[in-house]
Amino acid sequence: MDKIKIGIIGAGGYGGCGSIELFYRHPDAEIRALIDTQDVGKSISDLYPHLKGFCDLPLMAPDNPDCPEDFDAVFFATPDGVGQKEASSWFEKGVKIIDFSGDFRFNDPETYRGYADRIGRTQAHLSPELLPRSVYGLAELHRKEIANSDLVGNPGCFAVSCILGLSPAIDSKLIEPESIICDAKTGVSGAGKTPNPTFHYPARYESMNAYKISGHQHVYEIERELGILGGQEIKITFTPHVVPLTRGILTTIYARLKEGSDLERVKDAYRAFYRDDLFVRIFGSDEPLVSVNVRGSNFCNISLNVDERTGRLIVVSLIDNLMKGQAGSAVQNMNIMFGLEESSGLLHPGMYP
């Protein structure tokens, strides 16, 4: 079989870099072009020297007449607003699209409007006709829909950690939905590559802070997905924090158990829910988890605990925000869209230490 031809738009950012790292080891796909509006003409290995000899393709401007167009799939590793502006032209060429931003996480204009309000976008969606074709790209929940889709909106990194941490409990009705609290910590790379005084080394070293308290944009997709799964409206309390790490997300989830639920029932529900999901690993309360265990991998590690004194379920969910929270999920979705082994190019352990 011919290899899947890939174009990466926004290739110079962290999401683009992570995708390149994965495609180098992917047996069934190859990168045909790297496209960006910054650092045009430079080799990607000039920006990221660790790629030298593995990928030395130049960054090409979107309007470069020499840019290939015979892609099978295009990755939009771009901020909000880019994919919805440019996706239609690629659809006309029969290209499948995976967008890393929130542009296609919601499949109707009204729902997208709720998300856009949270990120301060005032204009309506630029390609509303494409929204009904979009699928939310969390494979563990939407594998069948992704397989039949040509447009996938990759989930937000916090959303991946929270939704995977909560879905079995919601699906099995083990918890009181109104009691959910998600306390999440992320590494600095979650803010992207663009320099910012807030993330300057002296400002971040030995420093941590909460931000976007009760107003983070990923809450919208978390509540939407859990609400669909649970068949009712769900509102959560979510507080994100930045901690002095480069990469990784650790989310501690609290929820009040319903009467009759205990740790063994919780474990059974989680293991049954994820029995066919290679990239979700369930651990018990006696197995402490650390973020480095998933660094550089597409795995989500979940530990389950019950506080008998308060009657609360405590779930700890860990992912690499740049892998399972971004590029890893995107490649996983691409594999499903093209009927490949879901783990193709992704089945490797994290990097330790």
Secondary structure, 3 states (H helix, E strand, C coil): CCCEEEEEECCCCHHHHHHHHHHHCCCCEEEEEEECCCCCCCEHHHHCHHHCCCCCCEEECCCCCCCCCCCCEEEECCCCCCHHHHHHHHHCCCCEEEECCCCCCCCCHHHHHHHHHHHCCCCCCCCHHHHHHCEECCHHHHHHHHHCCCEEECCCHHHHHHHHHHHHHHHCCCECHHHCEEEEEECHHHHCCCCCHHHCHHHHCCCCEECCCCCCCHHHHHHHHHHHHHCCCCCCEEEEEECCCCCCEEEEEEEEECCCCCHHHHHHHHHHHCCCCCCEEEECCCCCCCHHHHCCCCCEEEEEEEECCCCEEEEEEEECCCHHHHHHHHHHHHHHHCCCCCCCCCCCCCCCC
